């Protein structure tokens, strides 16, 4: 499916130049104008939502949050190439993918705000699994989902996201291997953002690329410019077609960069050079797409401002909704453990009930007041 | 009715559920073509096809993780771990995902999977093939743990596990896979998970066990009966959730409790049973409850296996000691 681009020869799919012009190789699927505009709105929303979450954390209103800044084109480009009922199996840095899936921002905020209700996404409405924190564990779920679709004779496929750090975990090897052996319609999308907290990619794997690992499992891999919405869209479109029609798995490595910290509890200045961050900032996927749209006159300077302001307002509104959502009740923490509550849990609940009354949760400590912090 | 061994009853349960529910899939290492190393899945691939009963690569985490996805996707996966000692690399998937998905999505997603595993020692197997990990699974909120000790219970409980909307760890006592036969109905039937069974009623002492250890518990109860001791023998059948009512009611009647199991004693099933009995039947006790369990040692290689296992004779002797207790 990616025959003209072999990561083993150092080839990487890139379409949208940093100056906003297109340089598409022949035959690749190109994002249409309405989709490019839609992607832009999503990307601006993701950026605004992300920056607002980091800001809220500094204000002490949001617990630990993993910024997505700089990686938005991966999730958004991928999801635009999929059907709305294909399975989305995320890790935890896929804000763009979630928004492109139509998951309300309020839900994501609610999750990171600390309420399980944020992960309550009815299965058949979203076909989206919740955030997966244990690194590298979730690609297997996508393989299992794709197997279920296969034996139910459905053409629904599954896409799963992970970081390059996850590819060192054993379960990811098992997921790749099972997908190859079983022949299921799954796309493994690796966001290689160059850093797994403090470990750079070259110390994560001795393989020159992540993408080329696919060939050893019997399927194809491709490396794309992960800051290039058009490249991501093109690669995922091709992979989705092969997964849907022939149940061929694929590995796509989005070569990208985490412009922010690993999480709000992390200070990347301890391990990486500011100059590197500056260089990657010039490849900002949002600015590249904006230049393209302005150049093509699909967007005016005024509209850029309007879209940004609308997104800013939406992020604030969504967080207020999350903040205004009632905290979980004691009963909520018990009653979803099993379909039917076992007697032992009923007993524990009854015993605890008299001691629980609504109280303010402890105030969150802003990071700069933490002992030992250099921020 | 047909007369079946425990392993044949497992196979029968799988066949019954596969026949009535097309969502049931059975898979694991060597379960397809070979029918499983203990033949628990023999004939299923021929009968139901290689998509519904299939071999996996040697990949315990993969089996469990894919099962999580299959269950969310609408299948009823029944995965086999070839031996329970190899299930440890699947625990990340079972603990972090299968057990938690319903709660962490506040009921949006459920993971109705079953993981079957032969467990326990006593068959002269190689290293790592004789483990009793029931308490590891029982400690994780969100899982259920079931252990049958008879062919009838094996069929009824496995069918119940497959129909259960939550993840169930189904541990099969491989030492008694073929050592006893029992009449088992040919049609499918489900026994309630979470219910212990009073195997024989008695007045003087409650003897609690489960799995393969029930064999020696029976021997001890019969021996004690000859000595004039009336033993109430209880088979737990479900490790989590424990049947609190049956256990409490029995000890309220007998006043004495001996819990016997093969796995290590510290922080084990016996400790939990005794704690709940102390909470619910303290004033009825005639003697301190006693546990008789495997030592906190590694299960020995075959030459030392007999040193680890608990005989019926020892159970009877410990029971006599309990009966002789005077404050």
Interface residues (C-beta under 8 A of the other chain):
Chain A: X87 X89 X116 X117 X119 X120 X121 X122 X123 X129 X130 X132 X134 X137 X138 X139 X140 X141 X142 X143 X144 X145 X146 X147 X148 X149 X150 X151 X152 X158 X170 X171 X174 X175 X177 X178 X181 X332 X336 X337 X338 X339 X342 X343 X344 X345 X347
Chain B: X25 X51 X52 X56 X57 X59 X61 X62 X64 X65 X66 X67 X68 X69 X70 X71 X72 X73 X74 X75 X77 X89 X92 X93 X96 X97 X101 X102 X103 X104 X105 X106 X107 X108 X109 X110 X141 X142 X144 X164 X165 X166 X194 X240 X241 X242 X244 X245
